Amino acid sequence: MIIDNIEQSDKYISLHKDFKLVFDYLKTHDISKLECGKHELRGNEVFFNLQEYETKPIQKLEAHKKYIDIQVVAIGEEYMGYTNIDKTTVSEEYNEEKDVMFLNGSVDKLLANNKTFLIFYPQDAHMPALSVEQPKYVKKAIFKILQN
């Protein structure tokens, strides 16, 4: 798991061949002004889902096997829970079609706002969309990068 300021994103492009594509896109597009839904950068290999929602005090803990997530809050702020998948137990078995499994476990909370990005690898269980103080509106891009 990585959390950093978007201005520091160049430090991470060597970690995966497609991180540069994602970070270049973020530097040249205002994602807060885009329509919600799926946006493809390179088919199903690199895409993002733009979502709007209200944060909640608790969410489901999740993990993925096929894709790496880069999550970027465009509007608002939220906590994202994080723990290593080895510290969890499965609550809902892996769904290959949706590339998600749900887990039980304790998390550390990380603050995400429009200046930060978080990278979650398959070993990183995460709980997005958590309220900071009270439920608030958030618009967020969840980039999906196929692991190779």
Sine and cosine of phi, psi and omega as CSV:
sin_phi,cos_phi,sin_psi,cos_psi,sin_omega,cos_omega
0.00,0.00,0.66,-0.75,0.02,-1.00
-0.74,-0.67,0.70,-0.72,0.15,-0.99
-0.76,-0.65,0.73,-0.68,0.00,-1.00
-0.31,-0.95,0.12,-0.99,0.05,-1.00
-0.99,0.17,0.65,-0.76,-0.04,-1.00
-0.84,0.55,-0.49,0.87,0.03,-1.00
-0.91,0.41,-0.30,0.95,-0.01,-1.00
-0.99,-0.17,0.16,0.99,-0.14,-0.99
-0.88,0.47,-0.46,0.89,-0.01,-1.00
-0.87,0.49,-0.40,0.92,0.01,-1.00
-0.93,0.37,-0.26,0.97,-0.13,-0.99
-0.93,-0.37,-0.04,1.00,-0.10,-1.00
-0.92,0.39,-0.35,0.94,0.02,-1.00
-0.98,0.20,-0.15,0.99,-0.06,-1.00
-0.97,0.23,-0.38,0.93,0.01,-1.00
-0.38,-0.93,0.62,-0.79,-0.07,-1.00
-0.87,0.49,-0.38,0.92,-0.05,-1.00
-0.98,-0.21,-0.02,1.00,0.03,-1.00
-0.90,0.44,-0.59,0.81,0.01,-1.00
-0.88,0.48,-0.66,0.75,0.04,-1.00
-0.84,0.54,-0.72,0.69,-0.01,-1.00
-0.91,0.42,-0.77,0.64,-0.06,-1.00
-0.93,0.37,-0.57,0.82,0.10,-1.00
-0.90,0.44,-0.65,0.76,0.04,-1.00
-0.88,0.48,-0.71,0.70,-0.01,-1.00
-0.89,0.46,-0.53,0.85,0.00,-1.00
-0.97,0.23,-0.35,0.94,-0.09,-1.00
-0.93,-0.38,-0.03,1.00,-0.01,-1.00
-0.74,-0.68,0.65,-0.76,0.10,-0.99
-1.00,-0.02,0.99,-0.11,-0.09,-1.00
-0.92,0.39,-0.33,0.95,0.01,-1.00
-0.92,0.40,-0.35,0.94,-0.04,-1.00
-0.99,-0.14,-0.05,1.00,-0.02,-1.00
-0.99,0.14,0.37,-0.93,0.08,-1.00
-0.95,0.31,0.56,-0.83,0.07,-1.00
-0.93,0.37,0.46,-0.89,0.00,-1.00
0.79,-0.62,-0.19,-0.98,-0.05,-1.00
-1.00,0.05,0.71,-0.70,0.03,-1.00
-0.80,-0.61,0.87,-0.50,-0.03,-1.00
-1.00,-0.04,0.75,-0.67,0.14,-0.99
-0.99,-0.16,-0.60,0.80,0.12,-0.99
-0.45,-0.89,0.97,0.22,0.03,-1.00
0.81,0.59,-0.65,-0.76,0.01,-1.00
-1.00,0.04,0.09,1.00,0.05,-1.00
-0.99,0.12,-0.62,0.78,0.01,-1.00
-0.60,-0.80,0.90,-0.43,0.02,-1.00
-0.45,-0.89,0.14,-0.99,0.13,-0.99
-0.62,-0.78,0.48,-0.88,0.12,-0.99
-0.96,-0.27,0.83,-0.56,0.05,-1.00
-0.99,-0.17,0.83,-0.56,-0.10,-0.99
-0.80,-0.60,0.47,-0.88,0.16,-0.99
-0.83,-0.56,0.67,-0.75,0.00,-1.00
-0.24,-0.97,0.11,-0.99,0.12,-0.99
-0.96,-0.28,0.74,-0.68,-0.01,-1.00
-0.91,0.42,0.33,-0.94,-0.04,-1.00
-0.72,-0.69,0.34,-0.94,0.00,-1.00
-0.93,0.38,-0.47,0.89,-0.01,-1.00
-0.57,-0.82,0.57,-0.82,0.03,-1.00
-0.68,-0.73,-0.05,-1.00,0.07,-1.00
-1.00,0.09,0.62,-0.78,0.10,-1.00
-0.99,0.11,0.77,-0.64,-0.11,-0.99
-0.72,-0.69,0.30,-0.95,0.11,-0.99
-0.48,-0.88,0.34,-0.94,-0.04,-1.00
-0.80,-0.61,0.37,-0.93,0.02,-1.00
-0.93,-0.38,-0.59,0.81,-0.10,-1.00
-1.00,0.01,-0.58,0.82,-0.15,-0.99
-0.90,-0.44,0.54,-0.84,0.21,-0.98
-1.00,-0.04,0.68,-0.73,0.08,-1.00
-0.99,-0.13,0.69,-0.72,0.31,-0.95
-0.87,-0.49,0.91,-0.40,-0.06,-1.00
-0.96,-0.27,0.74,-0.67,-0.07,-1.00
-0.70,-0.71,0.88,-0.48,0.06,-1.00
-0.99,0.17,0.83,-0.56,0.02,-1.00
-1.00,-0.02,-0.61,0.79,0.01,-1.00
-0.67,-0.74,0.73,-0.68,0.05,-1.00
1.00,-0.05,-0.29,-0.96,0.04,-1.00
-0.46,-0.89,0.43,-0.90,0.03,-1.00
-0.43,-0.90,0.34,-0.94,0.23,-0.97
-1.00,0.02,0.56,-0.83,0.18,-0.98
-0.85,-0.53,0.82,-0.58,0.05,-1.00
-0.98,0.18,0.52,-0.85,-0.01,-1.00
-0.57,-0.82,0.62,-0.79,0.21,-0.98
-0.37,-0.93,0.36,-0.93,0.09,-1.00
-0.95,0.30,0.64,-0.77,-0.06,-1.00
-0.86,0.51,-0.43,0.90,0.03,-1.00
-0.92,0.40,-0.28,0.96,-0.01,-1.00
-0.99,-0.14,0.28,0.96,-0.06,-1.00
-0.83,-0.55,0.20,-0.98,0.18,-0.98
-0.82,-0.57,0.48,-0.88,-0.06,-1.00
-0.97,0.23,0.78,-0.63,0.11,-0.99
-0.97,-0.24,-0.52,0.86,0.10,-0.99
-0.67,-0.74,0.83,-0.56,-0.06,-1.00
-0.84,0.54,0.37,-0.93,-0.01,-1.00
-0.86,0.50,0.76,-0.65,0.08,-1.00
-0.97,-0.25,0.96,-0.28,-0.09,-1.00
-0.89,0.45,-0.63,0.78,-0.02,-1.00
-0.88,0.47,-0.66,0.75,-0.01,-1.00
-1.00,-0.07,-0.08,1.00,-0.03,-1.00
0.76,0.65,0.82,0.57,0.03,-1.00
-0.48,-0.88,0.57,-0.82,0.22,-0.98
-0.73,-0.69,0.48,-0.88,0.00,-1.00
-0.94,-0.35,0.55,-0.83,-0.19,-0.98
-0.71,-0.70,0.27,-0.96,0.15,-0.99
-0.91,-0.41,0.63,-0.77,0.04,-1.00
0.27,-0.96,0.24,-0.97,0.04,-1.00
-1.00,0.08,0.50,-0.86,-0.03,-1.00
-0.77,-0.64,0.44,-0.90,0.24,-0.97
-1.00,-0.04,0.60,-0.80,-0.01,-1.00
-0.99,-0.12,0.73,-0.68,0.02,-1.00
-0.87,-0.49,0.73,-0.68,-0.02,-1.00
-0.99,0.14,0.79,-0.62,0.05,-1.00
-0.85,-0.52,0.77,-0.64,0.10,-1.00
-0.62,-0.78,-0.20,-0.98,-0.13,-0.99
-0.96,0.29,0.10,0.99,0.05,-1.00
-0.94,-0.34,-0.03,1.00,-0.10,-1.00
-0.85,-0.53,0.36,-0.93,0.19,-0.98
-0.73,-0.68,0.45,-0.89,0.06,-1.00
-0.79,-0.61,0.72,-0.69,0.06,-1.00
-0.94,-0.35,0.83,-0.55,0.03,-1.00
-0.91,-0.42,0.88,-0.48,0.08,-1.00
-1.00,0.02,0.16,-0.99,-0.02,-1.00
-0.83,0.56,-0.47,0.88,0.02,-1.00
-0.99,0.15,-0.04,1.00,-0.07,-1.00
-0.98,-0.20,0.98,-0.18,0.11,-0.99
-0.96,0.28,0.67,-0.74,-0.06,-1.00
-0.62,-0.79,0.46,-0.89,-0.01,-1.00
-0.79,-0.61,1.00,-0.05,-0.04,-1.00
-0.98,0.17,0.15,-0.99,0.19,-0.98
0.93,0.38,0.55,0.83,0.03,-1.00
-1.00,0.01,0.65,-0.76,0.01,-1.00
-0.90,0.43,0.62,-0.78,0.08,-1.00
-0.99,0.16,-0.86,0.51,0.08,-1.00
-0.86,-0.50,-0.65,0.76,0.02,-1.00
-0.50,-0.87,0.28,-0.96,0.02,-1.00
-0.83,0.55,0.73,-0.69,0.00,-1.00
-0.62,-0.79,0.39,-0.92,0.05,-1.00
-0.94,0.35,0.70,-0.72,0.06,-1.00
-0.68,-0.73,0.63,-0.78,0.20,-0.98
-0.86,-0.51,0.82,-0.58,-0.15,-0.99
-0.62,-0.79,0.59,-0.81,0.11,-0.99
-0.98,-0.22,0.74,-0.67,0.09,-1.00
-0.90,-0.43,0.98,-0.18,0.03,-1.00
-0.98,0.20,0.69,-0.72,0.02,-1.00
-0.90,-0.43,0.85,-0.52,-0.01,-1.00
-0.87,-0.50,0.88,-0.48,-0.02,-1.00
-0.90,0.44,0.79,-0.61,0.09,-1.00
-0.93,0.37,0.58,-0.82,0.05,-1.00
-0.89,-0.46,0.00,0.00,0.00,0.00
